[in-house]
């Protein structure tokens, strides 16, 4: 799967398109739609399932409230996080280190699974796609651990188990492999 095919499949989900457009209209610096909503949309299409700079808490909360107000009509759960704040709460929540990020793609690089290490945002009249490891795992329906410094084998196993119930076709690479 190449970038154009990935993008075409990920954008079949109108919720993804609406979120990308809202992020673009808000003109947030370095804002991307990332991870599962993209990879899982592609998996749904492939398996013929239905498609579905200020780092203060206050600034993040304001963006969350604004996007929820603008996107509430979609009926989708939208999780908004300022990646520049993750290092402030991640160690307490997960007991693992999480050095500060210099940009959003640094955060994508640390996601739990390689198939979710993707991001899309508007760029000019088109889209910019970020995919550190390409699209092969998404195309081949593979869940593979990303052994970043903040990797948790337990969290990976739980996520992979949940995904396997939703997409029995996927291949799960064990964290120990």
N, C-alpha and C positions, 0 to 999 in steps of 0.2 A: 504494500500500500504506500502510495506516495502522499505528499502533503496535500495536493489538490483533492485527491479522493478522500482523505481523512476529513478535510475541511467540509467537503460537500456532504458527507455523512453526518458529521457533528452538527451541521447547520440545518439538518432535516428537523431537528427539534426546535419548534418555534420559541420555547422558553429560553433556550441557549441564545437564539438570535435576539430576543427581547432584552436579555440581561446584557449582552455585549453592546447593544445599542444604548441602553441606559448608562452603562459605564462610560461609553464614549461621550454621551451628552453631558455627563457630570464633569468631564474633563479632569478626572482624577489622575495624578501622575503615576505612571507605571501600573495601571490597573489591567488585570487579565481575568478572563473566565478560565478556570482551571479544573483539572483532575477528573473526578468521577463523572460529572455531568457530561463531559466530552467523551471519555472512553466508554462509559456505559451506554450513551446514545448510540455510538458506533456499534457496540456489541448488540444492542437491541435491533438495529437495522440489519446487521449481518445475520442474526438468528431469527429475523422476521417477527420480532416482538413489537408491541406498541411503543411509540416514542414518548417518551417522556422529557504626604510628607510630614504632616503633623502626626506624631506618634502617640498623642494622648488618648486615653480611654474615651474622653468626651468627643474627640474628633471621629474616632472609629464608630462610636455609638450613633453620632449624627448621620454618618453615611449609611449605617445599617438601617436606621429608622427611615431615612429618605428613600432608600432602595426598596424597603419593604412596602412603603406607601405607594411607590410607583409600580411595583411588581405584584402586589397582593392579588390583583385580578387574575393572575396566571394560575393560582391554586397550587403552586410549587413551593417546596421548602428551599429557601435560598439562604445559604450560609455565607456571610460576608466577614472577612477577616483582613485586617491590615497586617501584612506580613512583616512590617517593620516593628511590630509590637510582640511578635510571637516569643522572642527570647525573654520577654519579661514574665510570662506566665508558664511557658512550656516545662521548665525544670520542676516547678512545684507540682504541676498536674501529672507529669509523666515520669519524673525521677530521672530524666536523662538530660544531658547538656544540649544547648541550642544556642550557639553563638549568634550575635546580631547579623542581620542580612544587609547587604549593600544594595540589593534590588530585588524585585519580585521573583525573577527567574532563579535567584539563589534559593528561595523558598521552594519553588517547584522542584529543584534539584534534590531537595531533602524529603520529598514525599515518600510515603511508606512503600509504595509499589512503583515499579518502572512503567507499567502500563498507564498510570495516572500522572506521569511526569510530562504533562502537556498543558499548553495554554494557548488561548486565542484572544486577540483584541483587534479592534478596528485600527486601521492604518491608512490614512488618506481615503481613497474610495474603495479600498478593499480590506483585507485582513492580514494580520501578522500572526504567524503560528510559531510557537516554541515547542520543540520536542527534542530534549537532550539525547534520547536513545532511539529516536525515530518512531515508526509506527508499527513495526513488525509484531510486537507483543499484542498490540490492540488487534491487528488484522488476524493474527493466529489464535486469538482468544486465550491468551496466556496471562496469568497473574504471576508475577515474579517479584521477589523481594528487592528492595533498594536498600542496600546495607550502608546507609549514611550514618554519621556518628550518632544520630538520634534514633536509630532503628530499634524497634521492639519486636522480637519474635512473637510474643504473645498477642500484641495488637495485630500483627500481620496474620497470624493464624485465625484470629477471630474474623477479620475482614475477609480473608480467603474463604472461610467456611460459609459466611453469609452470602458471598458472591456465588459460591458453588450451588447453593440452594436456588438462587435466582437464575443462574446460567449454568445448568448442568454440563453444557458443552465445553466449558472452559477447562484448561489444564492449569493446575496449581503447582508451581515450583515450591517445594518445601523450603522453609527458612534455613534448614540445616544443610541443604545441598550446596 
